[in-house]
Amino acid sequence: MSKKVTITDLTLRDGHQSLIATRMRTEDMLPICEKLDAVGFWSLEVWGGATFDTCLRFLKEDPWERLRKLREALPNTPLQMLLRGQNLLGYRHYADDVVRDFVARCADNGMDVFRIFDAMNDTRNVRVSIEAVKKAGKHAQGAISYTTSPVHTLDQFVTMAREMVEMGCNSIAIKDMAGLLTPRAAGELTAALVDAVKVPVHLHTHATAGLSEMCHLKAIENGCSNINTAMSAFAGGTSHAPTESMVAALRDTEYDTGLDLNLLQEIGFYFREIRKKYHQFESEYTGVDTRVQTTQIPGGMISNLISQLKAQGALDKVNAVMTEIPRVREDLGYPPLVTPTSQIVGTQAVMNVLTESRYKTITNEVKLYLQGRYGRTPGHVNSVVRQKAIGHADVIECRPADLLEDEMDALRGQIGELAHSEEDVLIYAMFPEIGREFLEQRRDGKLVPEPLEPLGGQGEDKVAPVEFKATLHGETYHIKLTGTGHKRDHMRPFYVTVDGMPEEIVIETLDEILVDGDNGARRGGPQGSGRPRATKPGHVTTSMPGTIIDVLVKEGDTVKPGDGVLILEAMKMETEVQAPVGGVVKAIHVSKGDSVNPDDALVEIEDA
């Protein structure tokens, strides 16, 4: 029996997602496709994860069109995607008809291999996806979200693999999304899976802790037939082991991949030059970070948390948040930290620290999680936290999607004539707000991608700019002023976005020019939000910058303390903003889609 190892290259998806925030554009992928197609990879991962979101939100590309172009440019190589089971590419569970339609459209547009996982490792949440892939005649790969905790065991992972093979999976992947595997653990888990199932076992492990190459080798020695790597230009850090290095390491052994190292090096040099174009999105985590082995917090999650804390002017609390994350994870029954559970746990930990009271504010996603809306928790949930979040509401015991009615007809009606195809309807289904915005901009001929900053950061000067480029120590940043706070003792907070991430900058003003709103708007001068400052008990505010996605009350409504008045989206998580006091809604200073900052009075409530 041949022991030849095959390779799935991740450069076109997870490689640039890990290191440059998924910003590589299709125009930079297509020129190298002929050479990629000639390599002989088992597959190329090109879609899934954050690519769909980023194409719509930042690149203003149709993700379906990207898939079609890559299919045409890579006629000889299977294309692979990452699919979050019943969550598809979004952050909620979809009805079964949406799952089936989405998978069918992916297959029709050129997808060959579907890596399917569930953030809770609840196999009930992957069954419909697997069935849909098999119906389309494509390769279904069941993925185990690898993690460690008091409730996760080798036997559980083996049982999960057997269940997915019984559902029809053609292969099994170990998905080590945080880089938690050690060489010993990789060897033991691979050996157990190879012994338990009669389909190939693949390994996907991140390089965060500097152990990925050793983990790959030990897995190969124990029967792993495929490893996931990224071209060296997009390897290392929170990405993966380098493709070229692993090919070189296995050359002239019984596991020789047979791939042309010279051709791979040519491809690597191409991507090395391409990466320079995206310098403004470079991850801070490009080296070895062994903290993941003790905190279980992936590097990308750490970066996101730091951005959240910077936006609050609370970077000094980063250690407190790092300590709080394992506590929240334990309270929630030890979910693996992978999308979307990593965002659910991380955002709740930030709120617990910032409010200086654990679970004083609970995100909607945590409430849904504790209701069982994401599936079966791996371990026991803290009953006190659950009661605080959902009261005495019943906890769902069935597969969550069993409670969902078919959605496709309703989605078609909601998006209407903006959708020109079933793929357009699915764009709206995955991301309703940004999907609708994308389709409207396409209709109006206003699809403009975010700017790429040139090396050296040369930009056009403006008078009193609200959007500009700044170069510090050779790094160029795209900065947009979104609001200003009230001055206190010569100190004034300015709310900005830096490369799209919300930040708060507190400065001591030594001199300033006062301009009225109209003149300031014409000249591009700094402007506040126009909202009053939150100074009274009845002023509703938020603990972090975000976007209003729903207003739950109207002027004249009577509310009780704790009633929901707004829904805020921050860090891709939704939070219900509640009334701090009871009374009558006197004024509402926000509308759906508004960006808001801490200290803004969003709603005013007066005693009845």
TAQUI-V174715 format. One record per residue. N is the residue number from 1. RES is the residue in one letter. SS is DSSP state (a for helix, b for strand, c for the rest). Layout:
# TAQUI-V174715
n:N res:RES ss:SS
n:N res:RES ss:SS
This chain:
# TAQUI-V174715
n:1 res:M ss:c
n:2 res:S ss:c
n:3 res:K ss:c
n:4 res:K ss:c
n:5 res:V ss:c
n:6 res:T ss:b
n:7 res:I ss:b
n:8 res:T ss:b
n:9 res:D ss:b
n:10 res:L ss:c
n:11 res:T ss:a
n:12 res:L ss:a
n:13 res:R ss:a
n:14 res:D ss:a
n:15 res:G ss:a
n:16 res:H ss:a
n:17 res:Q ss:a
n:18 res:S ss:a
n:19 res:L ss:a
n:20 res:I ss:c
n:21 res:A ss:c
n:22 res:T ss:c
n:23 res:R ss:c
n:24 res:M ss:c
n:25 res:R ss:c
n:26 res:T ss:a
n:27 res:E ss:a
n:28 res:D ss:a
n:29 res:M ss:a
n:30 res:L ss:a
n:31 res:P ss:c
n:32 res:I ss:c
n:33 res:C ss:a
n:34 res:E ss:a
n:35 res:K ss:a
n:36 res:L ss:a
n:37 res:D ss:a
n:38 res:A ss:a
n:39 res:V ss:a
n:40 res:G ss:c
n:41 res:F ss:c
n:42 res:W ss:c
n:43 res:S ss:b
n:44 res:L ss:b
n:45 res:E ss:b
n:46 res:V ss:b
n:47 res:W ss:b
n:48 res:G ss:b
n:49 res:G ss:c
n:50 res:A ss:c
n:51 res:T ss:a
n:52 res:F ss:a
n:53 res:D ss:a
n:54 res:T ss:a
n:55 res:C ss:a
n:56 res:L ss:a
n:57 res:R ss:a
n:58 res:F ss:a
n:59 res:L ss:a
n:60 res:K ss:c
n:61 res:E ss:c
n:62 res:D ss:c
n:63 res:P ss:a
n:64 res:W ss:a
n:65 res:E ss:a
n:66 res:R ss:a
n:67 res:L ss:a
n:68 res:R ss:a
n:69 res:K ss:a
n:70 res:L ss:a
n:71 res:R ss:a
n:72 res:E ss:a
n:73 res:A ss:a
n:74 res:L ss:c
n:75 res:P ss:c
n:76 res:N ss:c
n:77 res:T ss:c
n:78 res:P ss:c
n:79 res:L ss:b
n:80 res:Q ss:b
n:81 res:M ss:b
n:82 res:L ss:b
n:83 res:L ss:b
n:84 res:R ss:c
n:85 res:G ss:a
n:86 res:Q ss:a
n:87 res:N ss:a
n:88 res:L ss:c
n:89 res:L ss:c
n:90 res:G ss:c
n:91 res:Y ss:c
n:92 res:R ss:c
n:93 res:H ss:c
n:94 res:Y ss:c
n:95 res:A ss:c
n:96 res:D ss:a
n:97 res:D ss:a
n:98 res:V ss:a
n:99 res:V ss:a
n:100 res:R ss:a
n:101 res:D ss:a
n:102 res:F ss:a
n:103 res:V ss:a
n:104 res:A ss:a
n:105 res:R ss:a
n:106 res:C ss:a
n:107 res:A ss:a
n:108 res:D ss:a
n:109 res:N ss:c
n:110 res:G ss:c
n:111 res:M ss:c
n:112 res:D ss:c
n:113 res:V ss:b
n:114 res:F ss:b
n:115 res:R ss:b
n:116 res:I ss:b
n:117 res:F ss:c
n:118 res:D ss:c
n:119 res:A ss:c
n:120 res:M ss:c
n:121 res:N ss:c
n:122 res:D ss:c
n:123 res:T ss:a
n:124 res:R ss:a
n:125 res:N ss:a
n:126 res:V ss:c
n:127 res:R ss:a
n:128 res:V ss:a
n:129 res:S ss:a
n:130 res:I ss:a
n:131 res:E ss:a
n:132 res:A ss:a
n:133 res:V ss:a
n:134 res:K ss:a
n:135 res:K ss:a
n:136 res:A ss:c
n:137 res:G ss:c
n:138 res:K ss:c
n:139 res:H ss:b
n:140 res:A ss:b
n:141 res:Q ss:b
n:142 res:G ss:b
n:143 res:A ss:b
n:144 res:I ss:b
n:145 res:S ss:b
n:146 res:Y ss:c
n:147 res:T ss:c
n:148 res:T ss:c
n:149 res:S ss:c
n:150 res:P ss:c
n:151 res:V ss:c
n:152 res:H ss:c
n:153 res:T ss:c
n:154 res:L ss:a
n:155 res:D ss:a
n:156 res:Q ss:a
n:157 res:F ss:a
n:158 res:V ss:a
n:159 res:T ss:a
n:160 res:M ss:a
n:161 res:A ss:a
n:162 res:R ss:a
n:163 res:E ss:a
n:164 res:M ss:a
n:165 res:V ss:a
n:166 res:E ss:a
n:167 res:M ss:c
n:168 res:G ss:c
n:169 res:C ss:c
n:170 res:N ss:c
n:171 res:S ss:b
n:172 res:I ss:b
n:173 res:A ss:b
n:174 res:I ss:b
n:175 res:K ss:b
n:176 res:D ss:b
n:177 res:M ss:c
n:178 res:A ss:c
n:179 res:G ss:c
n:180 res:L ss:c
n:181 res:L ss:c
n:182 res:T ss:c
n:183 res:P ss:a
n:184 res:R ss:a
n:185 res:A ss:a
n:186 res:A ss:a
n:187 res:G ss:a
n:188 res:E ss:a
n:189 res:L ss:a
n:190 res:T ss:a
n:191 res:A ss:a
n:192 res:A ss:a
n:193 res:L ss:a
n:194 res:V ss:a
n:195 res:D ss:a
n:196 res:A ss:a
n:197 res:V ss:c
n:198 res:K ss:c
n:199 res:V ss:c
n:200 res:P ss:b
n:201 res:V ss:b
n:202 res:H ss:b
n:203 res:L ss:b
n:204 res:H ss:b
n:205 res:T ss:b
n:206 res:H ss:c
n:207 res:A ss:c
n:208 res:T ss:c
n:209 res:A ss:c
n:210 res:G ss:c
n:211 res:L ss:c
n:212 res:S ss:a
n:213 res:E ss:a
n:214 res:M ss:a
n:215 res:C ss:a
n:216 res:H ss:a
n:217 res:L ss:a
n:218 res:K ss:a
n:219 res:A ss:a
n:220 res:I ss:a
n:221 res:E ss:a
n:222 res:N ss:c
n:223 res:G ss:c
n:224 res:C ss:c
n:225 res:S ss:c
n:226 res:N ss:b
n:227 res:I ss:b
n:228 res:N ss:b
n:229 res:T ss:b
n:230 res:A ss:b
n:231 res:M ss:c
n:232 res:S ss:a
n:233 res:A ss:a
n:234 res:F ss:a
n:235 res:A ss:c
n:236 res:G ss:c
n:237 res:G ss:c
n:238 res:T ss:c
n:239 res:S ss:c
n:240 res:H ss:c
n:241 res:A ss:c
n:242 res:P ss:b
n:243 res:T ss:a
n:244 res:E ss:a
n:245 res:S ss:a
n:246 res:M ss:a
n:247 res:V ss:a
n:248 res:A ss:a
n:249 res:A ss:a
n:250 res:L ss:a
n:251 res:R ss:c
n:252 res:D ss:c
n:253 res:T ss:c
n:254 res:E ss:c
n:255 res:Y ss:c
n:256 res:D ss:c
n:257 res:T ss:c
n:258 res:G ss:c
n:259 res:L ss:c
n:260 res:D ss:c
n:261 res:L ss:a
n:262 res:N ss:a
n:263 res:L ss:a
n:264 res:L ss:a
n:265 res:Q ss:a
n:266 res:E ss:a
n:267 res:I ss:a
n:268 res:G ss:a
n:269 res:F ss:a
n:270 res:Y ss:a
n:271 res:F ss:a
n:272 res:R ss:a
n:273 res:E ss:a
n:274 res:I ss:a
n:275 res:R ss:a
n:276 res:K ss:a
n:277 res:K ss:c
n:278 res:Y ss:c
n:279 res:H ss:a
n:280 res:Q ss:a
n:281 res:F ss:a
n:282 res:E ss:c
n:283 res:S ss:c
n:284 res:E ss:c
n:285 res:Y ss:c
n:286 res:T ss:c
n:287 res:G ss:c
n:288 res:V ss:c
n:289 res:D ss:c
n:290 res:T ss:c
n:291 res:R ss:c
n:292 res:V ss:a
n:293 res:Q ss:a
n:294 res:T ss:a
n:295 res:T ss:a
n:296 res:Q ss:c
n:297 res:I ss:c
n:298 res:P ss:c
n:299 res:G ss:a
n:300 res:G ss:a
n:301 res:M ss:a
n:302 res:I ss:a
n:303 res:S ss:a
n:304 res:N ss:a
n:305 res:L ss:a
n:306 res:I ss:a
n:307 res:S ss:a
n:308 res:Q ss:a
n:309 res:L ss:a
n:310 res:K ss:a
n:311 res:A ss:a
n:312 res:Q ss:c
n:313 res:G ss:c
n:314 res:A ss:c
n:315 res:L ss:a
n:316 res:D ss:a
n:317 res:K ss:a
n:318 res:V ss:a
n:319 res:N ss:a
n:320 res:A ss:a
n:321 res:V ss:a
n:322 res:M ss:a
n:323 res:T ss:a
n:324 res:E ss:a
n:325 res:I ss:a
n:326 res:P ss:a
n:327 res:R ss:a
n:328 res:V ss:a
n:329 res:R ss:a
n:330 res:E ss:a
n:331 res:D ss:a
n:332 res:L ss:c
n:333 res:G ss:c
n:334 res:Y ss:c
n:335 res:P ss:c
n:336 res:P ss:c
n:337 res:L ss:c
n:338 res:V ss:c
n:339 res:T ss:c
n:340 res:P ss:c
n:341 res:T ss:a
n:342 res:S ss:a
n:343 res:Q ss:a
n:344 res:I ss:a
n:345 res:V ss:a
n:346 res:G ss:a
n:347 res:T ss:a
n:348 res:Q ss:a
n:349 res:A ss:a
n:350 res:V ss:a
n:351 res:M ss:a
n:352 res:N ss:a
n:353 res:V ss:a
n:354 res:L ss:a
n:355 res:T ss:c
n:356 res:E ss:c
n:357 res:S ss:c
n:358 res:R ss:c
n:359 res:Y ss:c
n:360 res:K ss:c
n:361 res:T ss:c
n:362 res:I ss:c
n:363 res:T ss:c
n:364 res:N ss:a
n:365 res:E ss:a
n:366 res:V ss:a
n:367 res:K ss:a
n:368 res:L ss:a
n:369 res:Y ss:a
n:370 res:L ss:a
n:371 res:Q ss:c
n:372 res:G ss:c
n:373 res:R ss:c
n:374 res:Y ss:c
n:375 res:G ss:c
n:376 res:R ss:c
n:377 res:T ss:c
n:378 res:P ss:c
n:379 res:G ss:c
n:380 res:H ss:c
n:381 res:V ss:c
n:382 res:N ss:c
n:383 res:S ss:a
n:384 res:V ss:a
n:385 res:V ss:a
n:386 res:R ss:a
n:387 res:Q ss:a
n:388 res:K ss:a
n:389 res:A ss:a
n:390 res:I ss:a
n:391 res:G ss:c
n:392 res:H ss:c
n:393 res:A ss:c
n:394 res:D ss:c
n:395 res:V ss:c
n:396 res:I ss:c
n:397 res:E ss:c
n:398 res:C ss:c
n:399 res:R ss:c
n:400 res:P ss:a
n:401 res:A ss:a
n:402 res:D ss:a
n:403 res:L ss:a
n:404 res:L ss:c
n:405 res:E ss:c
n:406 res:D ss:c
n:407 res:E ss:c
n:408 res:M ss:a
n:409 res:D ss:a
n:410 res:A ss:a
n:411 res:L ss:a
n:412 res:R ss:a
n:413 res:G ss:a
n:414 res:Q ss:a
n:415 res:I ss:a
n:416 res:G ss:a
n:417 res:E ss:a
n:418 res:L ss:a
n:419 res:A ss:c
n:420 res:H ss:c
n:421 res:S ss:c
n:422 res:E ss:a
n:423 res:E ss:a
n:424 res:D ss:a
n:425 res:V ss:a
n:426 res:L ss:a
n:427 res:I ss:a
n:428 res:Y ss:a
n:429 res:A ss:a
n:430 res:M ss:a
n:431 res:F ss:c
n:432 res:P ss:a
n:433 res:E ss:a
n:434 res:I ss:a
n:435 res:G ss:a
n:436 res:R ss:a
n:437 res:E ss:a
n:438 res:F ss:a
n:439 res:L ss:a
n:440 res:E ss:a
n:441 res:Q ss:a
n:442 res:R ss:a
n:443 res:R ss:a
n:444 res:D ss:c
n:445 res:G ss:c
n:446 res:K ss:c
n:447 res:L ss:c
n:448 res:V ss:c
n:449 res:P ss:c
n:450 res:E ss:c
n:451 res:P ss:c
n:452 res:L ss:c
n:453 res:E ss:c
n:454 res:P ss:c
n:455 res:L ss:c
n:456 res:G ss:c
n:457 res:G ss:c
n:458 res:Q ss:c
n:459 res:G ss:c
n:460 res:E ss:c
n:461 res:D ss:c
n:462 res:K ss:c
n:463 res:V ss:c
n:464 res:A ss:c
n:465 res:P ss:c
n:466 res:V ss:c
n:467 res:E ss:b
n:468 res:F ss:b
n:469 res:K ss:b
n:470 res:A ss:b
n:471 res:T ss:b
n:472 res:L ss:b
n:473 res:H ss:c
n:474 res:G ss:c
n:475 res:E ss:b
n:476 res:T ss:b
n:477 res:Y ss:b
n:478 res:H ss:b
n:479 res:I ss:b
n:480 res:K ss:b
n:481 res:L ss:b
n:482 res:T ss:b
n:483 res:G ss:b
n:484 res:T ss:b
n:485 res:G ss:c
n:486 res:H ss:c
n:487 res:K ss:c
n:488 res:R ss:b
n:489 res:D ss:c
n:490 res:H ss:c
n:491 res:M ss:b
n:492 res:R ss:b
n:493 res:P ss:b
n:494 res:F ss:b
n:495 res:Y ss:b
n:496 res:V ss:b
n:497 res:T ss:b
n:498 res:V ss:b
n:499 res:D ss:c
n:500 res:G ss:c
n:501 res:M ss:b
n:502 res:P ss:b
n:503 res:E ss:b
n:504 res:E ss:b
n:505 res:I ss:b
n:506 res:V ss:b
n:507 res:I ss:b
n:508 res:E ss:b
n:509 res:T ss:c
n:510 res:L ss:c
n:511 res:D ss:c
n:512 res:E ss:c
n:513 res:I ss:c
n:514 res:L ss:c
n:515 res:V ss:c
n:516 res:D ss:c
n:517 res:G ss:a
n:518 res:D ss:a
n:519 res:N ss:a
n:520 res:G ss:a
n:521 res:A ss:a
n:522 res:R ss:a
n:523 res:R ss:a
n:524 res:G ss:c
n:525 res:G ss:c
n:526 res:P ss:c
n:527 res:Q ss:c
n:528 res:G ss:c
n:529 res:S ss:c
n:530 res:G ss:c
n:531 res:R ss:c
n:532 res:P ss:c
n:533 res:R ss:b
n:534 res:A ss:c
n:535 res:T ss:c
n:536 res:K ss:c
n:537 res:P ss:c
n:538 res:G ss:c
n:539 res:H ss:b
n:540 res:V ss:b
n:541 res:T ss:c
n:542 res:T ss:c
n:543 res:S ss:c
n:544 res:M ss:c
n:545 res:P ss:c
n:546 res:G ss:b
n:547 res:T ss:b
n:548 res:I ss:b
n:549 res:I ss:b
n:550 res:D ss:b
n:551 res:V ss:b
n:552 res:L ss:c
n:553 res:V ss:c
n:554 res:K ss:c
n:555 res:E ss:c
n:556 res:G ss:c
n:557 res:D ss:c
n:558 res:T ss:b
n:559 res:V ss:b
n:560 res:K ss:c
n:561 res:P ss:c
n:562 res:G ss:c
n:563 res:D ss:c
n:564 res:G ss:b
n:565 res:V ss:b
n:566 res:L ss:b
n:567 res:I ss:b
n:568 res:L ss:b
n:569 res:E ss:b
n:570 res:A ss:b
n:571 res:M ss:c
n:572 res:K ss:c
n:573 res:M ss:b
n:574 res:E ss:b
n:575 res:T ss:b
n:576 res:E ss:b
n:577 res:V ss:b
n:578 res:Q ss:b
n:579 res:A ss:c
n:580 res:P ss:c
n:581 res:V ss:c
n:582 res:G ss:c
n:583 res:G ss:b
n:584 res:V ss:b
n:585 res:V ss:b
n:586 res:K ss:b
n:587 res:A ss:b
n:588 res:I ss:b
n:589 res:H ss:c
n:590 res:V ss:c
n:591 res:S ss:c
n:592 res:K ss:c
n:593 res:G ss:c
n:594 res:D ss:c
n:595 res:S ss:b
n:596 res:V ss:b
n:597 res:N ss:c
n:598 res:P ss:c
n:599 res:D ss:c
n:600 res:D ss:b
n:601 res:A ss:c
n:602 res:L ss:c
n:603 res:V ss:b
n:604 res:E ss:b
n:605 res:I ss:b
n:606 res:E ss:b
n:607 res:D ss:c
n:608 res:A ss:c
